[in-house]
């Protein structure tokens, strides 16, 4: 996809620089590794609840001191997007979504027609808890 084009669904993922920063990133690294080797059985809310339950068992098995409840995730899988919070609450995203300290600013920017990258940049300018640079990742097809 051309970076200038706006996809139908926009997703903004923010990070928080508080004292739990390193622990949150450990969970995110583990999540990336886990999702590369495991898939949800179904691509719906129940499938992702089951997937995250198995992921938390995996994390606790590595080190039971890791608190996985501090993390929220937005996952996009096979054309559907889901927001998952630390209590394993899952809901499907049907239009706009943002998580993290600058999420309110990012959501406003998305509703005003900005791309996900531009929305993150707006959040960085307006929230003291966000900072540049914004790193945009695309899937293998460039979307």
N, C-alpha and C positions, 0 to 999 in steps of 0.2 A: 504494500500500500504506500502510496506517495505520502510523505510526512505532512504535506500541506493539506491533504484531504482529511475530513473529519469522519471517523467511523460512526456507525449508528449508535453504538454504546461507548460511553467514555468511562474509564475507571481511573481513579487517582489513588495511589498508595503513598502514604507519607510515613516518615519515620520520626521517632521522638528521641531527643538527645538528653533524657533525664538520667538519673543514676542507674536505671535498669537497662541502659543502652546496650551494653555488651551482652547481657543475658537475652535480650530481645533478638539481637542479631544471631546469637548461637541458635536460637529456636528457628529463625528464618533460614539459616544455612542448613540446619537439619531437615527442615521442611522441604527445601529445594532438593536435597539429596533423596529424601524419602519419596517425593512425588515422581522423581525420575525413574524409580524402581518399582513403584506401586501405583495402581489406578483404582478409582472408586468402582464399585460393582455396578452402580447405576448413576447416571448424571442428573440427579435430582436432590432435593433437600435430605432425604433419608440416606441416600448413597453417600453424601458428603458427611453427614453425621457419623455414619459407620466408619468412613475413611479416617476422619479426625479422631475418633475413638481409638482406632488401631494406631494412629500416629502418636497419640499421647501415651499409649502403652509402650511403644518403641522408645520414646524420649525417657520415660520413667525407668525403663530397663537399662538405658545407658547411664543415667545418673538421677536418682530420685530427688536430688536437691534442686533440679532445674524446674522453675515455675513456668509452665507453658500457658498459664491463665493470663499472663501479661500481654498476650499477642492477639491481634486481630488480623485476619487475612482476607484478601479478595482473590478468588481464584477464577480463572476463565478456562473452561474446558469444553471442547467440542461445541463451540458456538454459544455456550451458556455461561453466565457469570453468577457467582455466589459470594456473599459476604458471610464470614464465619468469625464469631467472636470467641474470647477465651473460655466462655461457658459452654461452648459447642452449640450455640444457637446459630442456625443457618437459615438464610433467606435468599431467594433468587433476586438478582438485580435486573430490573427491567428497563431502566433508563439511565440515571446517573448515580454514581456512588463515589465516596471518598472516605478515607479513614485517616486518623492521626490528628495532630495538633492543629493543622491548618485546614481541616476538612470543611469547615463552614465557608471559609474564603474560596476554597477550590470548588465547592458545590455551586456557589454563586457564580463563579466564572464559567463553569460548565453550562449553567442555565442561560448565561448571556452569550453562548456560542463559541467559547474558547475551546481549544483542544485540550486533552489531558495534560500535555506538557506545558502549555500556556497556563492552565489552571494551577499547576504546581508552582510555576514561577510567580503567579499572583499571590498564592499562599505564602511563599517565601518572602515576598515584599511586605506583606501585611501582618504576619505572625512572627513574634519574637522566638517562637519555638521551632521555626523552620529555617532552613538555610539552603542557599544555592551551592553547588550546581544541581540541576535536575538531570537525572539520567533516564533516558527513555529506551525501553527494550521492546523489540518486535519479535514475533514468532518467526519460524523458518520461512514462511511465505511473505514476510515483510509487513505483517499486519499487527 
